[in-house]
Amino acid sequence: MLANEEDNLVLGYSFNMDGDPDEYFELSTNSVWVARVYHESSAFVGDLNELRKEPSRWGLTPEQADVIKTTQQTFVSVPILKSVVSKKDKSTFKSRGLLTVDSSSSIEETRWIGDKSQAVISEMIRWSDVFSRLFR
């Protein structure tokens, strides 16, 4: 998902989503998990079943939650960062979007939490760096 001029994130690139109802998904950068990933540059693993039950708790509308495929159960998001040179000639990073992967497996089955989570998040960050370079 990439930031647009309204400071929302839109699905810019996807894999295996042709014809899916969330193919043209748009989210505010203030929704709960998006804010954490986009503004705080933190990884986030979420349970899509919980999101669908209480979308307002996640900062989504029921309509937004309704377009997420019901077969998908879990997701992980990391920021796509771009390097920016600050006024003091020090390199800083600013989010330009999110790299998100979802799964039809439960949060427990994915092993995206607990002991194995760091390996998954590290690999996602590595790929987000690749995407960051592509989007210059």
C-alpha positions, 0 to 999 in steps of 0.5 A: 500500500502506498501513500496518496496525496490525501494521506491515505494508503491505497493498494498499489501493487498486489499478487493473486488479488485479481477480482478480489473485493479488496483489490482497490482497498484504501485506508487512513494512515490513522487507522490503528495498525496502519498508524503503528506501521506507517507513523511509528515504523513498527511491524504489526501482525494482526488477526483478520477474524478479530478485525472483521468482528470489531472494525471500529476498534481497528479504525476501520468502517464496517464497509472496509472490513466487509471487503476483506476476503473471509478466507484470509485470517492473518496479516503482517505489515511492515513499513516501506521506508524512504531515506530522506536527508535532513537539514543537518545532513543526517539521513532519516527515514520516512514511511512511504507505504506498507508491505502487507502479506495476508494468509488463509492460515490462523495466526497460530498456524502462521507462526508470525507471533512468538518464537518465529516472528522475528525471522518473518519480520526480518524477511519482510523488512528486507523485501520492503527495502527492495520495494523502497528502492523500486519506488524512487 
